[in-house]
Amino acid sequence: MRLLQLADSAFPSGAYAFSDGLETLTVRGEVKTAADLSAFLCGQLAHGWGQQDAPACALAWRAAGDELSELDALLSDLKLIQGPREASLRVGANLRRAALHLWPDELATLPPTRHHAVSFGAIAAALGATQADAVSAYVSAWLLGRVASATKLMRLGGLDAQRAARLAEDAAQRCIQDALSATSDDLGGFSPLLDIAAQEQAGLESRLFQT
């Protein structure tokens, strides 16, 4: 129950305010259909977000002290684009603040964390979730969060958006399994189109999302 609450889109972390470059791609017309959305999701899981944040969450679940600080520093180095990097830090701080407010006793000895993935993994472990459940919830929250973003950005109904998430299921499962066996040396990712889209989002004439 705690893990479901932590991963819920209504949890006051502010994660709903970010689109991971999807807003730019929809404005450009590069993502227009449910199939396009599914390709975006699968690409992020396989080459972008899923190669950084998902394994960082898994590593944070079993890390402690200096290891968490090193993981945060590594994510800051890997997130080359300012917008997504600052979003990860902001959402991580919000998540940590809200979790400490809700579960002060369980998280009384929670070590310092900064990025969203690191905070989520460390908090989930402290709340008693298994590593597999923590990473599954984290990936699911990201996937469904982007689907919710798409319904606001595109002429796409809720059922079609959920179908796009369903079509990304295999990619999500691979992302989870890879994350559970990852080491810090495995964190990376290469998604230049998505990085550029995220950077250019700040210059759009009108915006629904922060990045």
C-alpha positions in Angstrom: 0.0 0.0 0.0 2.8 2.4 0.8 4.6 1.7 -2.5 1.3 2.2 -4.4 0.9 5.5 -2.7 4.4 6.6 -3.3 4.1 5.8 -7.0 0.7 7.3 -7.5 0.4 10.2 -9.9 -1.4 12.2 -7.2 1.5 11.9 -4.8 2.8 15.5 -4.3 6.2 15.1 -6.0 5.3 17.3 -9.0 6.3 14.6 -11.5 3.1 15.2 -13.4 4.4 18.7 -14.5 7.2 17.3 -16.8 6.8 15.6 -20.2 10.4 14.4 -20.9 10.5 16.1 -24.3 7.1 14.8 -25.4 5.6 18.3 -25.5 8.2 19.4 -28.1 7.7 16.3 -30.2 3.9 16.7 -30.3 4.1 20.4 -31.2 6.4 19.5 -34.1 4.0 16.8 -35.2 6.6 14.1 -34.8 4.3 12.3 -32.3 0.7 12.3 -33.6 -0.8 8.9 -33.1 -1.0 6.1 -30.5 1.7 4.2 -32.5 4.0 7.3 -32.4 3.4 7.5 -28.7 4.2 3.9 -28.2 7.5 4.3 -30.2 8.4 7.3 -28.0 7.7 5.3 -24.8 9.7 2.3 -26.1 12.6 4.5 -27.2 12.8 6.2 -23.8 12.7 2.8 -22.0 15.3 1.2 -24.2 17.7 4.1 -24.8 17.0 7.1 -22.6 15.2 7.3 -19.3 15.2 3.5 -18.9 19.0 3.4 -19.1 19.5 5.9 -16.4 16.7 6.3 -13.9 15.4 2.8 -13.7 18.7 1.2 -12.9 19.5 4.1 -10.5 16.3 3.3 -8.6 17.3 -0.3 -8.4 20.8 0.6 -7.2 19.5 3.1 -4.7 17.3 0.4 -3.2 20.4 -1.5 -2.0 22.8 1.4 -1.5 23.6 3.3 1.6 25.4 6.4 2.7 28.2 7.4 0.4 26.9 5.0 -2.3 23.7 7.1 -2.6 25.7 10.3 -2.9 27.9 8.8 -5.6 24.8 7.6 -7.5 23.3 11.1 -7.3 26.5 12.6 -8.6 26.6 10.1 -11.5 23.1 10.9 -12.5 23.9 14.6 -12.5 26.8 13.9 -14.8 24.8 11.7 -17.2 21.8 14.1 -17.5 23.5 16.5 -20.0 20.4 18.7 -20.6 19.7 21.2 -17.9 15.9 21.0 -17.9 15.6 17.2 -17.3 18.5 17.3 -14.8 16.8 20.1 -12.8 13.5 18.4 -13.1 14.9 15.2 -11.6 16.4 17.1 -8.7 13.2 19.1 -8.0 10.9 16.0 -8.2 13.4 14.1 -6.0 13.3 16.8 -3.3 9.5 17.0 -3.4 9.2 13.3 -3.2 11.5 13.1 -0.2 9.8 16.0 1.6 6.4 14.5 1.2 7.5 11.0 2.2 9.2 12.2 5.3 6.0 14.1 6.2 3.9 11.0 5.8 6.2 8.3 7.3 8.5 10.2 9.8 9.2 7.1 11.9 9.9 4.7 9.1 12.2 7.2 7.3 13.8 8.7 10.4 17.3 7.3 9.4 16.9 7.9 5.6 20.2 9.0 4.2 20.4 12.1 2.0 19.3 11.7 -1.6 18.8 14.2 -4.4 17.6 12.8 -7.7 14.1 11.3 -8.2 15.3 7.8 -9.0 17.7 7.7 -6.0 15.1 9.1 -3.6 12.4 6.7 -4.8 14.6 3.6 -4.5 15.9 4.6 -1.1 12.5 5.5 0.3 10.9 2.3 -1.1 13.5 0.2 0.6 13.0 2.0 3.9 9.3 1.4 3.6 9.8 -2.3 3.3 9.2 -2.8 -0.5 11.2 -5.5 -2.3 13.6 -4.3 -4.9 11.6 -5.9 -7.8 8.4 -4.3 -6.6 10.1 -0.9 -6.1 11.6 -0.8 -9.6 8.3 -2.1 -11.2 6.3 0.6 -9.5 8.8 3.2 -10.5 8.8 2.2 -14.2 5.0 1.9 -14.2 4.6 5.4 -12.7 6.9 6.9 -15.4 5.1 5.0 -18.2 1.6 5.9 -17.1 2.7 9.4 -16.3 3.8 10.0 -19.9 0.6 8.5 -21.1 -1.4 11.0 -19.0 0.8 13.7 -20.4 0.0 12.6 -24.0 -3.8 12.8 -23.4 -3.3 16.5 -22.6 -0.9 17.2 -25.5 -2.4 15.1 -28.3 -5.8 14.5 -29.8 -5.7 11.1 -28.3 -8.4 9.5 -26.2 -7.8 7.8 -22.9 -8.3 4.3 -24.3 -5.9 4.9 -27.2 -3.3 6.3 -24.8 -3.6 3.3 -22.6 -3.2 1.0 -25.6 0.1 2.8 -26.3 1.2 1.9 -22.8 0.1 -1.7 -23.4 2.2 -1.8 -26.6 5.2 -0.6 -24.5 4.7 -3.4 -22.0 7.5 -5.7 -23.3 10.0 -2.8 -23.4 9.0 -1.9 -19.8 9.5 -5.5 -18.7 13.0 -5.6 -20.3 13.8 -2.2 -18.7 12.8 -3.6 -15.3 14.8 -6.8 -15.7 17.9 -4.9 -16.9 17.6 -2.5 -14.0 17.5 -5.2 -11.4 20.8 -6.7 -12.7 22.6 -3.4 -13.4 25.7 -2.0 -11.8 26.6 1.7 -11.7 28.8 1.1 -14.8 25.7 0.2 -16.8 24.1 3.6 -16.4 24.2 5.6 -19.6 21.7 5.9 -22.4 21.8 7.6 -25.8 18.8 9.5 -27.1 19.9 12.7 -28.8 16.6 13.4 -30.4 14.8 13.3 -27.1 17.5 15.3 -25.4 17.2 18.1 -28.1 13.4 18.0 -27.8 13.7 18.4 -24.0 16.1 21.3 -24.4 14.0 23.1 -27.0 10.8 22.7 -25.0 11.6 25.8 -23.0 11.4 27.9 -26.2 8.0 26.8 -27.3 5.5 29.6 -27.9 3.1 28.1 -25.4 3.7 25.3 -22.9 1.6 23.0 -20.7 4.6 21.4 -19.0 7.7 22.7 -17.3 10.1 20.5 -19.3 
